[in-house]
Amino acid sequence: MISATMDLLSLLCYCLVVYVFVQFIRFLRADGDLTLLWCECFGNKPEDKLYKKVVWITGASSGIGEELAYQLAKLGAFLVLSARRVAELERVKQNCLDHSKLRVKDILVLLLDLNVSSSHKDATKSVIQYFGKIDILINNAGRSQRSLFLDTNLDVYEAIMHLNFLGTISLTKCVLPYMIKQEKGQIITVSSLAGLVAAPVSTGYASSKHALQPISENSAQTCKMSTARCVQLMLVGMANELKEMWISGQPLLLYVYLWQYAPTLAWLVANKMSVKRIKNLKSGLWTGCLVSPQLFLHRPSRWLTYVRSWGWWIFGMSSPYRQGLHLLFKPT
């Protein structure tokens, strides 16, 4: 009897070791958190859950927003494409029609500027009048910033906060009442790793993304991976209504896990990385490219992306600014 029990315990221990080893290998090869990848294999399929859904994409003229439009079109979702550049939106619309079974009436091109909050209510009404509902809103529009804190004017911070934070809040507040009336809906906000971790040369951008953290609940991350793969995993998370999604290649995925489960160790890594990044910016080097050390703005595309699905939001502004500024005053 004792021998049989010992054999059973040995077998269980062996299975546990094999399980841990397999998960470790999976993690090294992973481009998303293990829950997300499990859902990709065994969960709800996007083609089943997103078919004929009305999806409103902001920032749809390029980058992740453009790729979202293409993949959703192939899935048979009805699209609302919004941005400030109508010509680019028409190009994206035509590409969607050329590579999917959607008809012209299934895609609405809608001019939208997140900085003009007064236009958001009318824009939302236009979508409701056209399709009768909004199933999913993807807040993808935004801009980034690269500059040292002391070299950045206050109006830059105001512009970034107004677009990335207040613009997103304004549009969300216009759409949410219709979803409550429908008793269903999803609101997705595309953000950045900077929304989780202080960025030493992007304090304005980091602050705007940190500000969105308390008002959303689910998450996913990507780092310089294929835009198509990033969007593919985003759609898996949307189809399975995951409460948290991390989309990223290694070693950034490991870095995110450190921030989640070992923040003290993550701070040690971040402090070393921040010194190098600040020196690179001062010398005109940035991620392998020669750039001016002055501020420049760009639309996030394949950069670190943090996707936050809608949750019940509670506002909190002090933490974002405190974390966003912390790394800048480390000695260089």
Number of C-alpha atoms within 10 A of each C-alpha: 6 7 8 9 10 11 12 12 12 12 12 12 12 12 12 12 12 12 11 12 12 11 14 12 10 14 17 13 11 18 25 23 22 16 14 23 20 11 17 19 10 9 15 16 17 21 17 11 16 22 15 18 18 25 26 27 25 28 27 29 25 19 18 26 26 27 22 25 28 23 20 25 27 17 20 19 21 25 29 23 26 25 23 17 16 16 12 15 23 17 13 22 25 13 15 24 18 13 12 15 13 19 11 11 10 19 25 20 19 22 15 20 19 26 18 12 19 12 15 21 15 12 18 20 15 14 20 15 10 14 16 12 20 25 20 21 24 24 27 28 29 25 20 20 21 22 22 19 18 8 10 17 11 11 9 15 17 12 15 24 23 20 21 26 20 19 22 23 17 20 21 21 13 17 24 18 11 19 18 10 10 12 8 12 20 17 22 23 24 24 30 25 24 24 25 21 20 26 25 28 22 21 30 29 29 30 30 29 29 30 23 26 23 17 17 21 18 20 26 27 29 30 22 14 17 15 19 17 14 24 22 17 24 26 21 24 30 21 19 16 15 18 16 17 27 28 29 26 21 16 11 18 21 17 18 21 14 16 16 11 10 12 15 11 12 18 16 10 13 19 16 12 14 20 17 13 18 22 13 18 20 16 13 15 16 17 9 8 9 12 16 15 18 13 17 12 14 10 16 22 19 16 18 20 26 25 29 28 26 22 15 8 12 10 11 13 14 11 12 25 17 14 21 27 19 14 21 22 10 12 8 11
